């Protein structure tokens, strides 16, 4: 799927410099950044869901500890 990504001059310059320093294309660096962002977001969602599950399962004990 094609997509247009509009960057400011500073963002484009930073992306170009980072890509050059890593010997990669700007597109590959941007795609890697997107994959990393999605993975971090999914991880954060899983951690939040696990925390909610623990809080629900141990709500009585947590309430008693808070008193």
N, CA, C and O atoms as CSV, one atom per row, in Angstrom:
chain,resi,resn,atom,element,x,y,z
A,1,UNK,N,N,0.837,-1.166,0.000
A,1,UNK,CA,C,0.000,0.000,0.000
A,1,UNK,C,C,0.892,1.242,0.000
A,1,UNK,O,O,1.836,1.343,0.784
A,2,UNK,N,N,0.588,2.152,-0.863
A,2,UNK,CA,C,1.363,3.391,-0.955
A,2,UNK,C,C,0.796,4.427,0.000
A,2,UNK,O,O,-0.392,4.425,0.324
A,3,UNK,N,N,1.680,5.309,0.439
A,3,UNK,CA,C,1.283,6.348,1.384
A,3,UNK,C,C,2.217,7.528,1.200
A,3,UNK,O,O,3.395,7.360,0.885
A,4,UNK,N,N,1.686,8.715,1.398
A,4,UNK,CA,C,2.510,9.916,1.358
A,4,UNK,C,C,2.735,10.378,2.788
A,4,UNK,O,O,1.786,10.509,3.561
A,5,UNK,N,N,3.975,10.620,3.132
A,5,UNK,CA,C,4.324,11.094,4.465
A,5,UNK,C,C,4.904,12.491,4.330
A,5,UNK,O,O,5.946,12.679,3.701
A,6,UNK,N,N,4.243,13.453,4.909
A,6,UNK,CA,C,4.706,14.834,4.827
A,6,UNK,C,C,5.535,15.147,6.074
A,6,UNK,O,O,5.065,14.996,7.202
A,7,UNK,N,N,6.757,15.579,5.851
A,7,UNK,CA,C,7.675,15.901,6.939
A,7,UNK,C,C,8.065,17.369,6.871
A,7,UNK,O,O,8.096,17.968,5.797
A,8,UNK,N,N,8.358,17.930,8.017
A,8,UNK,CA,C,8.910,19.288,8.025
A,8,UNK,C,C,10.343,19.205,7.481
A,8,UNK,O,O,10.903,18.116,7.357
A,9,UNK,N,N,10.916,20.336,7.167
A,9,UNK,CA,C,12.296,20.352,6.677
A,9,UNK,C,C,13.244,19.746,7.709
A,9,UNK,O,O,14.148,18.986,7.360
A,10,UNK,N,N,13.032,20.087,8.982
A,10,UNK,CA,C,13.892,19.546,10.041
A,10,UNK,C,C,13.736,18.036,10.175
A,10,UNK,O,O,14.726,17.322,10.341
A,11,UNK,N,N,12.496,17.545,10.105
A,11,UNK,CA,C,12.264,16.098,10.189
A,11,UNK,C,C,12.907,15.368,9.014
A,11,UNK,O,O,13.518,14.313,9.187
A,12,UNK,N,N,12.765,15.930,7.835
A,12,UNK,CA,C,13.350,15.296,6.655
A,12,UNK,C,C,14.875,15.281,6.741
A,12,UNK,O,O,15.508,14.281,6.403
A,13,UNK,N,N,15.458,16.376,7.189
A,13,UNK,CA,C,16.912,16.437,7.326
A,13,UNK,C,C,17.392,15.412,8.360
A,13,UNK,O,O,18.382,14.715,8.133
A,14,UNK,N,N,16.691,15.323,9.489
A,14,UNK,CA,C,17.073,14.363,10.523
A,14,UNK,C,C,16.935,12.933,10.015
A,14,UNK,O,O,17.794,12.093,10.283
A,15,UNK,N,N,15.864,12.654,9.284
A,15,UNK,CA,C,15.662,11.317,8.733
A,15,UNK,C,C,16.747,10.989,7.712
A,15,UNK,O,O,17.285,9.881,7.709
A,16,UNK,N,N,17.066,11.940,6.852
A,16,UNK,CA,C,18.100,11.719,5.843
A,16,UNK,C,C,19.453,11.445,6.504
A,16,UNK,O,O,20.180,10.541,6.093
A,17,UNK,N,N,19.782,12.232,7.529
A,17,UNK,CA,C,21.065,12.050,8.223
A,17,UNK,C,C,21.123,10.703,8.938
A,17,UNK,O,O,22.143,10.016,8.889
A,18,UNK,N,N,20.030,10.324,9.604
A,18,UNK,CA,C,19.997,9.044,10.319
A,18,UNK,C,C,20.113,7.890,9.335
A,18,UNK,O,O,20.857,6.938,9.570
A,19,UNK,N,N,19.383,7.976,8.242
A,19,UNK,CA,C,19.425,6.923,7.234
A,19,UNK,C,C,20.838,6.782,6.663
A,19,UNK,O,O,21.342,5.670,6.508
A,20,UNK,N,N,21.460,7.894,6.356
A,20,UNK,CA,C,22.816,7.854,5.804
A,20,UNK,C,C,23.797,7.263,6.805
A,20,UNK,O,O,24.675,6.485,6.433
A,21,UNK,N,N,23.652,7.629,8.074
A,21,UNK,CA,C,24.587,7.124,9.080
A,21,UNK,C,C,24.435,5.618,9.301
A,21,UNK,O,O,25.377,4.951,9.730
A,22,UNK,N,N,23.252,5.089,9.009
A,22,UNK,CA,C,23.008,3.661,9.179
A,22,UNK,C,C,23.110,2.891,7.873
A,22,UNK,O,O,22.934,1.673,7.847
A,23,UNK,N,N,23.394,3.606,6.789
A,23,UNK,CA,C,23.513,2.951,5.491
A,23,UNK,C,C,22.184,2.380,5.010
A,23,UNK,O,O,22.141,1.332,4.365
A,24,UNK,N,N,21.113,3.078,5.329
A,24,UNK,CA,C,19.775,2.619,4.957
A,24,UNK,C,C,19.078,3.716,4.166
A,24,UNK,O,O,19.507,4.870,4.163
A,25,UNK,N,N,18.002,3.338,3.499
A,25,UNK,CA,C,17.201,4.355,2.814
A,25,UNK,C,C,16.313,5.056,3.833
A,25,UNK,O,O,16.035,4.522,4.908
A,26,UNK,N,N,15.875,6.249,3.482
A,26,UNK,CA,C,14.967,6.972,4.365
A,26,UNK,C,C,13.683,6.171,4.559
A,26,UNK,O,O,13.121,6.144,5.654
A,27,UNK,N,N,13.226,5.524,3.503
A,27,UNK,CA,C,12.009,4.725,3.593
A,27,UNK,C,C,12.177,3.573,4.585
A,27,UNK,O,O,11.286,3.318,5.395
A,28,UNK,N,N,13.305,2.884,4.523
A,28,UNK,CA,C,13.533,1.767,5.448
A,28,UNK,C,C,13.603,2.238,6.896
A,28,UNK,O,O,13.090,1.570,7.794
A,29,UNK,N,N,14.235,3.381,7.123
A,29,UNK,CA,C,14.323,3.914,8.481
A,29,UNK,C,C,12.929,4.299,8.972
A,29,UNK,O,O,12.580,4.009,10.117
A,30,UNK,N,N,12.139,4.937,8.137
A,30,UNK,CA,C,10.782,5.331,8.523
A,30,UNK,C,C,9.920,4.098,8.794
A,30,UNK,O,O,9.161,4.074,9.763
A,31,UNK,N,N,10.031,3.083,7.951
A,31,UNK,CA,C,9.244,1.862,8.154
A,31,UNK,C,C,9.651,1.169,9.452
A,31,UNK,O,O,8.797,0.649,10.171
A,32,UNK,N,N,10.944,1.157,9.755
A,32,UNK,CA,C,11.406,0.559,11.009
A,32,UNK,C,C,10.857,1.338,12.200
A,32,UNK,O,O,10.442,0.744,13.196
A,33,UNK,N,N,10.856,2.665,12.098
A,33,UNK,CA,C,10.329,3.496,13.191
A,33,UNK,C,C,8.847,3.215,13.412
A,33,UNK,O,O,8.389,3.166,14.553
A,34,UNK,N,N,8.116,3.036,12.359
A,34,UNK,CA,C,6.687,2.734,12.478
A,34,UNK,C,C,6.482,1.366,13.122
A,34,UNK,O,O,5.640,1.219,14.008
A,35,UNK,N,N,7.243,0.367,12.686
A,35,UNK,CA,C,7.137,-0.972,13.302
A,35,UNK,C,C,7.466,-0.906,14.785
A,35,UNK,O,O,6.777,-1.526,15.595
A,36,UNK,N,N,8.507,-0.168,15.156
A,36,UNK,CA,C,8.883,-0.029,16.570
A,36,UNK,C,C,7.775,0.659,17.360
A,36,UNK,O,O,7.457,0.237,18.472
A,37,UNK,N,N,7.189,1.703,16.803
A,37,UNK,CA,C,6.107,2.428,17.467
A,37,UNK,C,C,4.910,1.512,17.709
A,37,UNK,O,O,4.341,1.499,18.800
A,38,UNK,N,N,4.537,0.757,16.699
A,38,UNK,CA,C,3.395,-0.153,16.826
A,38,UNK,C,C,3.689,-1.224,17.873
A,38,UNK,O,O,2.827,-1.533,18.695
A,39,UNK,N,N,4.884,-1.787,17.855
A,39,UNK,CA,C,5.247,-2.823,18.819
A,39,UNK,C,C,5.215,-2.265,20.244
A,39,UNK,O,O,4.711,-2.930,21.148
A,40,UNK,N,N,5.741,-1.062,20.460
A,40,UNK,CA,C,5.720,-0.451,21.797
A,40,UNK,C,C,4.293,-0.182,22.248
A,40,UNK,O,O,3.957,-0.406,23.411
A,41,UNK,N,N,3.453,0.296,21.339
A,41,UNK,CA,C,2.060,0.579,21.676
A,41,UNK,C,C,1.322,-0.697,22.037
A,41,UNK,O,O,0.557,-0.718,23.002
A,42,UNK,N,N,1.541,-1.764,21.274
A,42,UNK,CA,C,0.894,-3.045,21.564
A,42,UNK,C,C,1.372,-3.589,22.904
A,42,UNK,O,O,0.578,-4.133,23.672
A,43,UNK,N,N,2.661,-3.447,23.189
A,43,UNK,CA,C,3.198,-3.909,24.471
A,43,UNK,C,C,2.555,-3.133,25.621
A,43,UNK,O,O,2.145,-3.722,26.621
A,44,UNK,N,N,2.472,-1.830,25.474
A,44,UNK,CA,C,1.867,-0.984,26.504
A,44,UNK,C,C,0.417,-1.409,26.752
A,44,UNK,O,O,-0.032,-1.444,27.898
A,45,UNK,N,N,-0.318,-1.732,25.677
A,45,UNK,CA,C,-1.700,-2.184,25.816
A,45,UNK,C,C,-1.778,-3.518,26.565
A,45,UNK,O,O,-2.653,-3.709,27.409
A,46,UNK,N,N,-0.853,-4.443,26.251
A,46,UNK,CA,C,-0.847,-5.744,26.940
A,46,UNK,C,C,-0.517,-5.580,28.414
A,46,UNK,O,O,-1.119,-6.247,29.256
A,47,UNK,N,N,0.425,-4.707,28.744
A,47,UNK,CA,C,0.784,-4.467,30.146
A,47,UNK,C,C,-0.407,-3.852,30.885
A,47,UNK,O,O,-0.707,-4.258,32.008
A,48,UNK,N,N,-1.076,-2.899,30.283
A,48,UNK,CA,C,-2.238,-2.271,30.922
A,48,UNK,C,C,-3.344,-3.291,31.151
A,48,UNK,O,O,-3.977,-3.291,32.207
A,49,UNK,N,N,-3.583,-4.159,30.175
A,49,UNK,CA,C,-4.618,-5.193,30.329
A,49,UNK,C,C,-4.245,-6.164,31.439
A,49,UNK,O,O,-5.108,-6.566,32.219
A,50,UNK,N,N,-2.983,-6.546,31.523
A,50,UNK,CA,C,-2.530,-7.456,32.580
A,50,UNK,C,C,-2.668,-6.793,33.946
A,50,UNK,O,O,-3.081,-7.442,34.907
A,51,UNK,N,N,-2.331,-5.527,34.044
A,51,UNK,CA,C,-2.462,-4.799,35.311
A,51,UNK,C,C,-3.922,-4.726,35.729
A,51,UNK,O,O,-4.239,-4.915,36.904
A,52,UNK,N,N,-4.813,-4.456,34.783
A,52,UNK,CA,C,-6.245,-4.419,35.089
A,52,UNK,C,C,-6.733,-5.773,35.589
A,52,UNK,O,O,-7.522,-5.849,36.531
A,53,UNK,N,N,-6.260,-6.835,34.956
A,53,UNK,CA,C,-6.643,-8.184,35.368
A,53,UNK,C,C,-6.188,-8.469,36.800
A,53,UNK,O,O,-6.953,-9.006,37.602
A,54,UNK,N,N,-4.967,-8.116,37.111
A,54,UNK,CA,C,-4.438,-8.320,38.467
A,54,UNK,C,C,-5.205,-7.475,39.474
A,54,UNK,O,O,-5.555,-7.958,40.551
A,55,UNK,N,N,-5.470,-6.216,39.133
A,55,UNK,CA,C,-6.217,-5.343,40.039
A,55,UNK,C,C,-7.618,-5.903,40.304
A,55,UNK,O,O,-8.097,-5.869,41.437
A,56,UNK,N,N,-8.269,-6.417,39.259
A,56,UNK,CA,C,-9.596,-7.003,39.433
A,56,UNK,C,C,-9.531,-8.272,40.275
A,56,UNK,O,O,-10.357,-8.464,41.167
A,57,UNK,N,N,-8.572,-9.129,40.005
A,57,UNK,CA,C,-8.466,-10.417,40.699
A,57,UNK,C,C,-8.126,-10.232,42.176
A,57,UNK,O,O,-8.514,-11.056,43.004
A,58,UNK,N,N,-7.418,-9.177,42.510
A,58,UNK,CA,C,-6.954,-8.984,43.878
A,58,UNK,C,C,-7.504,-7.700,44.497
A,58,UNK,O,O,-6.878,-7.112,45.379
A,59,UNK,N,N,-8.667,-7.273,44.036
A,59,UNK,CA,C,-9.251,-6.012,44.508
A,59,UNK,C,C,-9.454,-5.995,46.006
A,59,UNK,O,O,-9.180,-4.981,46.649
A,60,UNK,N,N,-9.935,-7.104,46.588
A,60,UNK,CA,C,-10.167,-7.143,48.051
A,60,UNK,C,C,-8.867,-6.940,48.814
A,60,UNK,O,O,-8.809,-6.142,49.750
A,61,UNK,N,N,-7.839,-7.654,48.420
A,61,UNK,CA,C,-6.559,-7.528,49.117
A,61,UNK,C,C,-5.987,-6.131,48.950
A,61,UNK,O,O,-5.427,-5.571,49.894
A,62,UNK,N,N,-6.119,-5.575,47.784
A,62,UNK,CA,C,-5.608,-4.218,47.543
A,62,UNK,C,C,-6.370,-3.213,48.404
A,62,UNK,O,O,-5.778,-2.293,48.968
A,63,UNK,N,N,-7.681,-3.396,48.500
A,63,UNK,CA,C,-8.465,-2.506,49.359
A,63,UNK,C,C,-8.022,-2.626,50.823
A,63,UNK,O,O,-7.884,-1.617,51.514
A,64,UNK,N,N,-7.802,-3.849,51.292
A,64,UNK,CA,C,-7.375,-4.036,52.676
A,64,UNK,C,C,-6.002,-3.415,52.931
A,64,UNK,O,O,-5.766,-2.850,53.999
A,65,UNK,N,N,-5.113,-3.514,51.975
A,65,UNK,CA,C,-3.780,-2.928,52.138
A,65,UNK,C,C,-3.842,-1.399,52.149
A,65,UNK,O,O,-2.992,-0.745,52.753
A,66,UNK,N,N,-4.819,-0.849,51.501
A,66,UNK,CA,C,-4.942,0.604,51.428
A,66,UNK,C,C,-5.495,1.228,52.687
A,66,UNK,O,O,-5.448,2.448,52.845
A,67,UNK,N,N,-6.024,0.406,53.596
A,67,UNK,CA,C,-6.651,0.953,54.818
A,67,UNK,C,C,-5.668,1.171,55.914
A,67,UNK,O,O,-6.040,1.624,56.996
